[in-house]
């Protein structure tokens, strides 16, 4: 009869048996065939591979006949990177056309005095504006101003010997 993984919320088929030896502080993992005793449980492969034991305990993985120092994970398959298909640029595109008002304003700005823009309600926008020249007064660059008597409301009141020496050599005996 097939058994399911004992991890709460997991409904995968069990593939690995596990057990505890509290006297030796050992947790062992073995093949599913070893799950005959009352003191053993079963896990799916994913939860058995992710098994972590408490500090001071040892994990004895008996699933392979010859133990290895480093185990590869053949069940992990890297996902292929998806590349987006490049959309070719459309070389046959045409430039958008301006409406008649914009064309009239543009030709009037170029100096065409006999254009439709003179009768347009926005024709006043095309007239040159007379601006007054602005003179800027030279401004000195900002420089910080320090008040050496300020202790930042007591924050710099150093009480220890080391700190009092760091802040202006004030002794801590006062």
Steps between C-alpha positions, in 0.01 A plus 500: 500500500638842404564742783506877485761738637449575870585870467186705570348631181701270271313237302792357301575130501750390762841385374724527808477359852636691797554436867662637816752358742473736796778331698755550223351831377461362147228542239518238227358494149462176307312355206124454524541126566644577844175656623386181670544594863258693719765761574562600140320744275490571128571811294495595134837552332471880506448517876764233568757696297414814697532329840685711758585364844537694827836632611712218644310227312632307200318409179579147379387465140490127421323529164821433305716194572825700468490830689631809320637819644321722249175407333386629167139581444404333173130561559549878475470604140593854411228683317591616153518875466217641299599744234255749373453510129629822354242698312651627175483871448253618243696693237185585305356725771400850406533819696189635664349798329431822684161663489446816296528735803840366600626529142377861481665590830826341391508687171419829674787443742733458204419854388225439247285812556229416252400174665179399662659542846440875506126441517528214748387569860840378631694727263588729792718221636725531198585864561841555655497590868706784637681387812688720741856396564551345840813569700598249762677614811795287603418280798763369736505121520343345809731432789406330825507699820604319817420597855770341713308563822193303389480147646186401303274515806725274706574237235869588498530504877759223523515327835761229444875560497542396137206703367586808701847499347349462153278806544728801541713348771245563774589306813242272656583603856277810503 
